[in-house]
């Protein structure tokens, strides 16, 4: 049976696919720790969305305060209607409620900024996967 390589970047240990694991024994503990960390920082909201966070009184007060403090778009100077997280919070409450992680934007700039960040994330994910495939091609010959 053909073996697979550990999914941990830089690790080239082989694993039996019948074991059901995608990481070698050394990195399985790391994988479990990462899953536990995600449980702490990523609240379980229906369908994986963070809608409940944006409906919370803390967020509404923080958002209103940011729009009062910076009433104009920080990119174009138009009246601000949106509050944008500079570093995506991904459910991390410390980042979600961090004043310094927020910027006031108009609707147009907010849409453009979100599209730009989405494309950058997709590009970096694509590049990482492409490099991973190249490494696997080089290592699977044995």
matplotlib code that plots the C-alpha trace (Angstrom):
import matplotlib.pyplot as plt

x = [0.0, 1.2, 2.2, 1.4, 3.5, 2.8, 0.8, 3.1, 5.1, 8.7, 8.0, 8.6, 7.7, 5.4, 2.1, 0.0, -3.3, -5.3, -4.5, -6.9, -4.3, -2.9, 0.0, 2.8, 2.9, 5.1, 2.7, -0.6, -0.3, 0.4, -2.7, -4.9, -3.5, -4.3, -7.9, -8.2, -6.9, -9.5, -12.2, -11.1, -10.9, -13.6, -17.0, -19.4, -22.1, -24.6, -23.1, -19.7, -20.6, -19.9, -23.2, -24.0, -20.7, -21.8, -25.2, -23.7, -24.1, -20.3, -19.7, -22.5, -21.1, -17.6, -18.7, -20.7, -17.8, -15.4, -17.7, -18.1, -14.4, -13.5, -16.6, -14.9, -13.6, -9.9, -9.2, -11.2, -12.5, -16.3, -18.7, -17.9, -20.7, -18.7, -16.2, -13.5, -11.2, -7.7, -6.5, -9.3, -10.5, -11.6, -13.6, -10.7, -12.5, -9.3, -8.9, -12.7, -13.0, -9.6, -10.0, -6.6, -7.7, -10.6, -10.8, -13.8, -14.6, -17.4, -19.4, -17.5, -14.0, -15.1, -16.3, -13.1, -10.9, -12.8, -12.4, -8.7, -8.1, -10.1, -8.1, -4.8, -5.8, -6.9, -3.6, -1.5, -3.4, -3.1, 0.7, 1.1, -0.8, 1.2, 4.5, 3.2, 2.2, 5.7, 7.4, 5.1, 5.9, 9.7, 9.3, 6.9, 9.3, 10.7]
y = [0.0, 3.5, 5.7, 9.4, 12.2, 14.0, 17.2, 19.2, 21.6, 20.5, 17.0, 14.1, 11.2, 8.6, 7.4, 4.4, 5.8, 3.0, 4.5, 7.4, 10.0, 12.8, 13.7, 11.5, 10.4, 13.4, 15.9, 14.3, 15.9, 19.3, 18.8, 18.0, 21.1, 23.3, 21.9, 22.7, 26.2, 26.8, 25.7, 28.4, 31.2, 30.3, 30.4, 27.8, 29.8, 28.2, 27.4, 28.7, 32.3, 35.0, 36.8, 36.6, 38.5, 41.4, 41.6, 41.7, 44.9, 45.1, 45.2, 47.7, 50.1, 49.7, 50.3, 53.4, 54.7, 54.2, 55.9, 58.9, 59.1, 58.8, 59.9, 60.0, 57.1, 56.6, 55.8, 58.4, 60.9, 60.3, 59.9, 56.5, 54.0, 50.8, 49.6, 47.2, 44.8, 45.5, 42.0, 39.4, 38.2, 34.7, 34.5, 35.7, 38.0, 39.9, 40.9, 41.3, 43.9, 45.6, 49.3, 49.5, 46.8, 48.8, 51.4, 53.5, 53.1, 54.2, 51.4, 51.4, 51.3, 48.6, 46.4, 47.0, 46.3, 43.1, 41.9, 42.7, 40.8, 37.8, 37.7, 38.0, 35.1, 32.9, 33.7, 32.8, 29.6, 28.6, 29.3, 27.3, 24.3, 24.5, 24.4, 21.5, 19.5, 20.2, 18.9, 15.8, 15.1, 15.2, 12.9, 10.3, 8.7, 6.3]
z = [0.0, -0.8, 2.1, 2.6, 4.0, 7.2, 6.6, 8.9, 6.7, 6.6, 8.0, 5.6, 7.7, 6.0, 7.4, 6.6, 5.2, 6.8, 10.2, 9.4, 10.4, 8.2, 10.7, 11.9, 15.6, 16.6, 15.1, 16.1, 19.5, 17.9, 15.7, 18.8, 20.6, 17.6, 17.5, 21.2, 20.7, 18.0, 20.3, 22.8, 20.3, 17.9, 19.5, 18.2, 16.4, 14.0, 10.6, 11.6, 11.3, 13.9, 13.5, 17.2, 18.0, 15.8, 17.5, 21.0, 23.1, 23.5, 19.8, 19.2, 21.8, 20.5, 16.9, 17.8, 19.8, 16.9, 14.4, 16.9, 17.4, 13.7, 11.7, 8.3, 6.2, 7.0, 3.3, 1.3, 3.8, 3.1, 6.0, 7.7, 8.0, 8.6, 11.2, 9.8, 11.6, 10.4, 11.5, 10.9, 14.3, 13.3, 16.6, 18.8, 21.3, 22.1, 18.5, 18.0, 20.8, 20.3, 19.6, 17.9, 15.5, 14.1, 11.4, 10.2, 6.5, 4.1, 2.6, -0.7, 0.9, 3.3, 0.4, -1.6, 1.5, 2.2, -1.4, -1.4, 1.8, 0.6, -2.6, -0.7, 1.6, -1.3, -3.1, -0.1, 0.5, -3.2, -3.1, 0.1, -1.3, -4.6, -2.7, -0.6, -3.8, -5.2, -2.1, -2.1, -5.8, -5.0, -1.9, -3.2, -5.6, -3.0]

ax = plt.figure().add_subplot(projection="3d")
ax.plot(x, y, z, "-o")
ax.set_aspect("equal")
plt.show()
